[in-house]
Amino acid sequence: MLARVHGASMQPTLAEGDVLLADRDGEPRPGDLVLARWPGTPLVVKRVGARDAEGWWLERDNPAQGTDSWSAGAVPPDDLLAVVRLRLWPRPGRPG
């Protein structure tokens, strides 16, 4: 699955316009970047923090932009859609 980054919540790891390749069958681990459903938005890229009884705790890399589980709570397991594997464009490589 391909996704394009919009916004600044994952800077400096990801930038506006980055194109990501994500694995729908990937098993998320703490530290991974994931695509997830988020309240009020169709899809977001966030970093996996941990899993608790309520679901996955997701965080942003840029504390000055966006939202994360600190304000919205845990994300249900079914709302994690894919694990980011590579940044394809414009700076190919494995994002942090």
N, CA, C and O atoms as a GROMACS GRO file, in nm:
protein
  384
    1MET      N    1   0.085  -0.117   0.000
    1MET     CA    2   0.000   0.000   0.000
    1MET      C    3   0.090   0.123   0.000
    1MET      O    4   0.191   0.127   0.069
    2LEU      N    5   0.051   0.224  -0.078
    2LEU     CA    6   0.125   0.350  -0.084
    2LEU      C    7   0.047   0.458  -0.010
    2LEU      O    8  -0.076   0.459  -0.010
    3ALA      N    9   0.121   0.549   0.054
    3ALA     CA   10   0.060   0.662   0.124
    3ALA      C   11   0.149   0.784   0.107
    3ALA      O   12   0.272   0.773   0.104
    4ARG      N   13   0.088   0.901   0.098
    4ARG     CA   14   0.161   1.027   0.088
    4ARG      C   15   0.142   1.104   0.219
    4ARG      O   16   0.031   1.112   0.272
    5VAL      N   17   0.251   1.158   0.272
    5VAL     CA   18   0.248   1.231   0.398
    5VAL      C   19   0.193   1.372   0.376
    5VAL      O   20   0.232   1.443   0.284
    6HIS      N   21   0.100   1.409   0.465
    6HIS     CA   22   0.045   1.545   0.469
    6HIS      C   23   0.060   1.595   0.612
    6HIS      O   24   0.027   1.523   0.707
    7GLY      N   25   0.107   1.716   0.628
    7GLY     CA   26   0.122   1.772   0.761
    7GLY      C   27   0.262   1.757   0.816
    7GLY      O   28   0.351   1.702   0.752
    8ALA      N   29   0.280   1.808   0.939
    8ALA     CA   30   0.414   1.817   0.998
    8ALA      C   31   0.429   1.739   1.128
    8ALA      O   32   0.530   1.755   1.197
    9SER      N   33   0.331   1.654   1.164
    9SER     CA   34   0.336   1.587   1.294
    9SER      C   35   0.448   1.483   1.305
    9SER      O   36   0.484   1.444   1.417
   10MET      N   37   0.504   1.437   1.193
   10MET     CA   38   0.610   1.336   1.199
   10MET      C   39   0.747   1.392   1.161
   10MET      O   40   0.841   1.316   1.138
   11GLN      N   41   0.759   1.526   1.153
   11GLN     CA   42   0.891   1.586   1.128
   11GLN      C   43   0.979   1.568   1.250
   11GLN      O   44   0.925   1.574   1.361
   12PRO      N   45   1.105   1.547   1.240
   12PRO     CA   46   1.186   1.551   1.120
   12PRO      C   47   1.195   1.417   1.046
   12PRO      O   48   1.258   1.410   0.940
   13THR      N   49   1.134   1.312   1.098
   13THR     CA   50   1.143   1.181   1.034
   13THR      C   51   1.082   1.180   0.895
   13THR      O   52   1.142   1.130   0.800
   14LEU      N   53   0.962   1.236   0.884
   14LEU     CA   54   0.891   1.243   0.756
   14LEU      C   55   0.855   1.387   0.726
   14LEU      O   56   0.834   1.468   0.817
   15ALA      N   57   0.847   1.418   0.598
   15ALA     CA   58   0.814   1.554   0.555
   15ALA      C   59   0.692   1.552   0.463
   15ALA      O   60   0.661   1.449   0.402
   16GLU      N   61   0.626   1.664   0.453
   16GLU     CA   62   0.513   1.681   0.362
   16GLU      C   63   0.554   1.631   0.223
   16GLU      O   64   0.658   1.670   0.170
   17GLY      N   65   0.471   1.545   0.164
   17GLY     CA   66   0.497   1.495   0.029
   17GLY      C   67   0.573   1.363   0.021
   17GLY      O   68   0.576   1.301  -0.085
   18ASP      N   69   0.634   1.320   0.131
   18ASP     CA   70   0.702   1.189   0.128
   18ASP      C   71   0.602   1.081   0.088
   18ASP      O   72   0.487   1.083   0.131
   19VAL      N   73   0.647   0.986   0.004
   19VAL     CA   74   0.564   0.873  -0.036
   19VAL      C   75   0.616   0.750   0.036
   19VAL      O   76   0.736   0.719   0.030
   20LEU      N   77   0.525   0.678   0.103
   20LEU     CA   78   0.562   0.565   0.186
   20LEU      C   79   0.506   0.435   0.130
   20LEU      O   80   0.398   0.433   0.072
   21LEU      N   81   0.582   0.327   0.148
   21LEU     CA   82   0.535   0.193   0.117
   21LEU      C   83   0.506   0.125   0.250
   21LEU      O   84   0.593   0.117   0.337
   22ALA      N   85   0.382   0.076   0.266
   22ALA     CA   86   0.342   0.014   0.392
   22ALA      C   87   0.290  -0.126   0.368
   22ALA      O   88   0.231  -0.156   0.264
   23ASP      N   89   0.313  -0.213   0.466
   23ASP     CA   90   0.278  -0.355   0.461
   23ASP      C   91   0.151  -0.379   0.543
   23ASP      O   92   0.152  -0.365   0.665
   24ARG      N   93   0.042  -0.417   0.474
   24ARG     CA   94  -0.085  -0.442   0.544
   24ARG      C   95  -0.078  -0.566   0.633
   24ARG      O   96  -0.155  -0.578   0.728
   25ASP      N   97   0.013  -0.657   0.604
   25ASP     CA   98   0.026  -0.779   0.683
   25ASP      C   99   0.132  -0.768   0.792
   25ASP      O  100   0.158  -0.865   0.863
   26GLY      N  101   0.194  -0.652   0.804
   26GLY     CA  102   0.299  -0.634   0.904
   26GLY      C  103   0.247  -0.634   1.046
   26GLY      O  104   0.138  -0.586   1.073
   27GLU      N  105   0.326  -0.689   1.136
   27GLU     CA  106   0.293  -0.689   1.278
   27GLU      C  107   0.365  -0.572   1.344
   27GLU      O  108   0.488  -0.571   1.348
   28PRO      N  109   0.292  -0.474   1.396
   28PRO     CA  110   0.358  -0.356   1.454
   28PRO      C  111   0.434  -0.388   1.582
   28PRO      O  112   0.392  -0.472   1.662
   29ARG      N  113   0.547  -0.319   1.599
   29ARG     CA  114   0.629  -0.329   1.720
   29ARG      C  115   0.658  -0.187   1.768
   29ARG      O  116   0.660  -0.094   1.687
   30PRO      N  117   0.682  -0.170   1.896
   30PRO     CA  118   0.717  -0.036   1.945
   30PRO      C  119   0.832   0.024   1.864
   30PRO      O  120   0.932  -0.042   1.838
   31GLY      N  121   0.815   0.149   1.825
   31GLY     CA  122   0.914   0.219   1.744
   31GLY      C  123   0.880   0.222   1.596
   31GLY      O  124   0.931   0.308   1.524
   32ASP      N  125   0.796   0.129   1.548
   32ASP     CA  126   0.756   0.126   1.407
   32ASP      C  127   0.669   0.246   1.374
   32ASP      O  128   0.600   0.301   1.460
   33LEU      N  129   0.672   0.287   1.247
   33LEU     CA  130   0.576   0.382   1.195
   33LEU      C  131   0.460   0.302   1.136
   33LEU      O  132   0.482   0.199   1.072
   34VAL      N  133   0.338   0.349   1.157
   34VAL     CA  134   0.220   0.278   1.108
   34VAL      C  135   0.123   0.375   1.043
   34VAL      O  136   0.124   0.496   1.069
   35LEU      N  137   0.038   0.320   0.956
   35LEU     CA  138  -0.078   0.391   0.904
   35LEU      C  139  -0.196   0.347   0.987
   35LEU      O  140  -0.215   0.228   1.010
   36ALA      N  141  -0.275   0.443   1.034
   36ALA     CA  142  -0.386   0.410   1.123
   36ALA      C  143  -0.506   0.500   1.096
   36ALA      O  144  -0.491   0.613   1.049
   37ARG      N  145  -0.623   0.449   1.128
   37ARG     CA  146  -0.743   0.533   1.131
   37ARG      C  147  -0.734   0.617   1.259
   37ARG      O  148  -0.689   0.570   1.363
   38TRP      N  149  -0.779   0.742   1.247
   38TRP     CA  150  -0.768   0.834   1.360
   38TRP      C  151  -0.897   0.912   1.371
   38TRP      O  152  -0.954   0.949   1.268
   39PRO      N  153  -0.945   0.940   1.490
   39PRO     CA  154  -1.070   1.017   1.504
   39PRO      C  155  -1.065   1.149   1.428
   39PRO      O  156  -0.974   1.230   1.449
   40GLY      N  157  -1.162   1.171   1.341
   40GLY     CA  158  -1.171   1.296   1.268
   40GLY      C  159  -1.088   1.306   1.142
   40GLY      O  160  -1.095   1.406   1.071
   41THR      N  161  -1.008   1.203   1.110
   41THR     CA  162  -0.927   1.203   0.989
   41THR      C  163  -0.935   1.065   0.924
   41THR      O  164  -0.959   0.966   0.993
   42PRO      N  165  -0.916   1.057   0.793
   42PRO     CA  166  -0.926   0.927   0.728
   42PRO      C  167  -0.808   0.834   0.757
   42PRO      O  168  -0.828   0.714   0.773
   43LEU      N  169  -0.687   0.888   0.764
   43LEU     CA  170  -0.568   0.805   0.781
   43LEU      C  171  -0.453   0.891   0.831
   43LEU      O  172  -0.438   1.005   0.787
   44VAL      N  173  -0.372   0.837   0.922
   44VAL     CA  174  -0.256   0.910   0.974
   44VAL      C  175  -0.134   0.820   0.976
   44VAL      O  176  -0.145   0.697   0.970
   45VAL      N  177  -0.017   0.882   0.983
   45VAL     CA  178   0.109   0.812   1.008
   45VAL      C  179   0.152   0.848   1.149
   45VAL      O  180   0.163   0.966   1.182
   46LYS      N  181   0.175   0.747   1.231
   46LYS     CA  182   0.219   0.770   1.370
   46LYS      C  183   0.322   0.665   1.407
   46LYS      O  184   0.340   0.566   1.337
   47ARG      N  185   0.390   0.688   1.520
   47ARG     CA  186   0.489   0.594   1.572
   47ARG      C  187   0.425   0.512   1.683
   47ARG      O  188   0.356   0.566   1.770
   48VAL      N  189   0.447   0.381   1.679
   48VAL     CA  190   0.392   0.291   1.781
   48VAL      C  191   0.472   0.308   1.910
   48VAL      O  192   0.594   0.296   1.911
   49GLY      N  193   0.400   0.338   2.019
   49GLY     CA  194   0.464   0.348   2.149
   49GLY      C  195   0.455   0.217   2.225
   49GLY      O  196   0.557   0.160   2.262
   50ALA      N  197   0.334   0.171   2.248
   50ALA     CA  198   0.312   0.047   2.325
   50ALA      C  199   0.170   0.001   2.303
   50ALA      O  200   0.088   0.072   2.244
   51ARG      N  201   0.141  -0.118   2.350
   51ARG     CA  202   0.004  -0.170   2.346
   51ARG      C  203  -0.042  -0.193   2.489
   51ARG      O  204   0.032  -0.247   2.571
   52ASP      N  205  -0.166  -0.152   2.517
   52ASP     CA  206  -0.223  -0.178   2.648
   52ASP      C  207  -0.359  -0.245   2.629
   52ASP      O  208  -0.394  -0.284   2.518
   53ALA      N  209  -0.436  -0.257   2.735
   53ALA     CA  210  -0.565  -0.327   2.729
   53ALA      C  211  -0.663  -0.258   2.633
   53ALA      O  212  -0.752  -0.324   2.579
   54GLU      N  213  -0.648  -0.127   2.612
   54GLU     CA  214  -0.740  -0.053   2.526
   54GLU      C  215  -0.698  -0.051   2.381
   54GLU      O  216  -0.780  -0.020   2.294
   55GLY      N  217  -0.573  -0.082   2.351
   55GLY     CA  218  -0.525  -0.081   2.213
   55GLY      C  219  -0.382  -0.030   2.204
   55GLY      O  220  -0.304  -0.039   2.299
   56TRP      N  221  -0.350   0.023   2.087
   56TRP     CA  222  -0.215   0.073   2.060
   56TRP      C  223  -0.202   0.219   2.098
   56TRP      O  224  -0.291   0.300   2.071
   57TRP      N  225  -0.091   0.252   2.161
   57TRP     CA  226  -0.057   0.389   2.197
   57TRP      C  227   0.029   0.444   2.084
   57TRP      O  228   0.138   0.394   2.060
   58LEU      N  229  -0.020   0.547   2.014
   58LEU     CA  230   0.051   0.604   1.900
   58LEU      C  231   0.097   0.745   1.930
   58LEU      O  232   0.027   0.822   1.997
   59GLU      N  233   0.217   0.779   1.881
   59GLU     CA  234   0.275   0.909   1.910
   59GLU      C  235   0.323   0.978   1.784
   59GLU      O  236   0.348   0.914   1.682
   60ARG      N  237   0.335   1.109   1.792
   60ARG     CA  238   0.391   1.190   1.684
   60ARG      C  239   0.538   1.216   1.714
   60ARG      O  240   0.579   1.210   1.830
   61ASP      N  241   0.616   1.246   1.612
   61ASP     CA  242   0.757   1.280   1.633
   61ASP      C  243   0.777   1.428   1.660
   61ASP      O  244   0.877   1.467   1.720
   62ASN      N  245   0.684   1.511   1.618
   62ASN     CA  246   0.694   1.655   1.633
   62ASN      C  247   0.596   1.702   1.741
   62ASN      O  248   0.476   1.710   1.714
   63PRO      N  249   0.644   1.732   1.861
   63PRO     CA  250   0.552   1.768   1.969
   63PRO      C  251   0.478   1.900   1.946
   63PRO      O  252   0.380   1.928   2.016
   64ALA      N  253   0.522   1.981   1.851
   64ALA     CA  254   0.457   2.109   1.825
   64ALA      C  255   0.344   2.100   1.722
   64ALA      O  256   0.272   2.198   1.700
   65GLN      N  257   0.327   1.983   1.658
   65GLN     CA  258   0.228   1.970   1.552
   65GLN      C  259   0.145   1.844   1.569
   65GLN      O  260   0.196   1.741   1.612
   66GLY      N  261   0.017   1.852   1.535
   66GLY     CA  262  -0.068   1.735   1.530
   66GLY      C  263  -0.113   1.685   1.667
   66GLY      O  264  -0.096   1.752   1.768
   67THR      N  265  -0.172   1.565   1.666
   67THR     CA  266  -0.220   1.501   1.787
   67THR      C  267  -0.168   1.359   1.794
   67THR      O  268  -0.119   1.304   1.695
   68ASP      N  269  -0.180   1.299   1.912
   68ASP     CA  270  -0.140   1.159   1.929
   68ASP      C  271  -0.220   1.100   2.044
   68ASP      O  272  -0.316   1.161   2.090
   69SER      N  273  -0.181   0.984   2.091
   69SER     CA  274  -0.257   0.917   2.196
   69SER      C  275  -0.255   0.992   2.328
   69SER      O  276  -0.338   0.965   2.415
   70TRP      N  277  -0.163   1.085   2.347
   70TRP     CA  278  -0.162   1.165   2.470
   70TRP      C  279  -0.290   1.248   2.479
   70TRP      O  280  -0.335   1.280   2.589
   71SER      N  281  -0.347   1.284   2.364
   71SER     CA  282  -0.470   1.362   2.367
   71SER      C  283  -0.593   1.281   2.324
   71SER      O  284  -0.705   1.314   2.364
   72ALA      N  285  -0.575   1.176   2.244
   72ALA     CA  286  -0.690   1.102   2.191
   72ALA      C  287  -0.704   0.962   2.247
   72ALA      O  288  -0.803   0.895   2.219
   73GLY      N  289  -0.609   0.916   2.326
   73GLY     CA  290  -0.616   0.782   2.382
   73GLY      C  291  -0.565   0.674   2.289
   73GLY      O  292  -0.517   0.703   2.179
   74ALA      N  293  -0.575   0.552   2.332
   74ALA     CA  294  -0.526   0.436   2.256
   74ALA      C  295  -0.613   0.414   2.132
   74ALA      O  296  -0.731   0.448   2.130
   75VAL      N  297  -0.552   0.355   2.030
   75VAL     CA  298  -0.620   0.323   1.905
   75VAL      C  299  -0.651   0.173   1.905
   75VAL      O  300  -0.563   0.092   1.932
   76PRO      N  301  -0.776   0.136   1.876
   76PRO     CA  302  -0.811  -0.006   1.872
   76PRO      C  303  -0.724  -0.083   1.772
   76PRO      O  304  -0.688  -0.028   1.668
   77PRO      N  305  -0.690  -0.209   1.801
   77PRO     CA  306  -0.603  -0.287   1.712
   77PRO      C  307  -0.651  -0.290   1.567
   77PRO      O  308  -0.569  -0.287   1.476
   78ASP      N  309  -0.781  -0.296   1.543
   78ASP     CA  310  -0.833  -0.300   1.406
   78ASP      C  311  -0.812  -0.170   1.330
   78ASP      O  312  -0.824  -0.168   1.207
   79ASP      N  313  -0.779  -0.062   1.401
   79ASP     CA  314  -0.755   0.066   1.335
   79ASP      C  315  -0.610   0.086   1.291
   79ASP      O  316  -0.580   0.187   1.228
   80LEU      N  317  -0.520  -0.007   1.324
   80LEU     CA  318  -0.386  -0.006   1.268
   80LEU      C  319  -0.392  -0.081   1.136
   80LEU      O  320  -0.418  -0.201   1.134
   81LEU      N  321  -0.369  -0.010   1.026
   81LEU     CA  322  -0.392  -0.067   0.893
   81LEU      C  323  -0.268  -0.124   0.828
   81LEU      O  324  -0.277  -0.220   0.753
   82ALA      N  325  -0.150  -0.067   0.856
   82ALA     CA  326  -0.028  -0.113   0.789
   82ALA      C  327   0.095  -0.060   0.862
   82ALA      O  328   0.090   0.043   0.929
   83VAL      N  329   0.206  -0.134   0.848
   83VAL     CA  330   0.335  -0.093   0.903
   83VAL      C  331   0.417  -0.032   0.790
   83VAL      O  332   0.433  -0.094   0.684
   84VAL      N  333   0.471   0.088   0.812
   84VAL     CA  334   0.553   0.155   0.711
   84VAL      C  335   0.686   0.081   0.699
   84VAL      O  336   0.754   0.057   0.799
   85ARG      N  337   0.722   0.046   0.576
   85ARG     CA  338   0.849  -0.026   0.550
   85ARG      C  339   0.956   0.063   0.487
   85ARG      O  340   1.073   0.055   0.524
   86LEU      N  341   0.915   0.149   0.391
   86LEU     CA  342   1.011   0.231   0.318
   86LEU      C  343   0.953   0.367   0.283
   86LEU      O  344   0.832   0.382   0.266
   87ARG      N  345   1.042   0.465   0.273
   87ARG     CA  346   1.007   0.592   0.210
   87ARG      C  347   1.057   0.579   0.067
   87ARG      O  348   1.176   0.556   0.044
   88LEU      N  349   0.966   0.592  -0.030
   88LEU     CA  350   1.002   0.575  -0.170
   88LEU      C  351   1.047   0.703  -0.238
   88LEU      O  352   1.132   0.700  -0.327
   89TRP      N  353   0.990   0.816  -0.194
   89TRP     CA  354   1.019   0.942  -0.262
   89TRP      C  355   1.000   1.056  -0.165
   89TRP      O  356   0.910   1.045  -0.081
   90PRO      N  357   1.072   1.163  -0.168
   90PRO     CA  358   1.183   1.195  -0.257
   90PRO      C  359   1.318   1.148  -0.204
   90PRO      O  360   1.419   1.159  -0.274
   91ARG      N  361   1.322   1.097  -0.082
   91ARG     CA  362   1.447   1.052  -0.020
   91ARG      C  363   1.434   0.905   0.012
   91ARG      O  364   1.400   0.870   0.126
   92PRO      N  365   1.459   0.814  -0.084
   92PRO     CA  366   1.438   0.672  -0.060
   92PRO      C  367   1.516   0.620   0.062
   92PRO      O  368   1.628   0.662   0.088
   93GLY      N  369   1.454   0.529   0.134
   93GLY     CA  370   1.520   0.468   0.248
   93GLY      C  371   1.422   0.427   0.355
   93GLY      O  372   1.301   0.450   0.343
   94ARG      N  373   1.473   0.367   0.458
   94ARG     CA  374   1.389   0.323   0.570
   94ARG      C  375   1.374   0.441   0.666
   94ARG      O  376   1.473   0.486   0.724
   95PRO      N  377   1.250   0.491   0.684
   95PRO     CA  378   1.232   0.603   0.775
   95PRO      C  379   1.249   0.561   0.920
   95PRO      O  380   1.203   0.455   0.960
   96GLY      N  381   1.316   0.647   0.999
   96GLY     CA  382   1.350   0.626   1.137
   96GLY      C  383   1.250   0.563   1.220
   96GLY      O  384   1.272   0.542   1.339
   0.00000   0.00000   0.00000
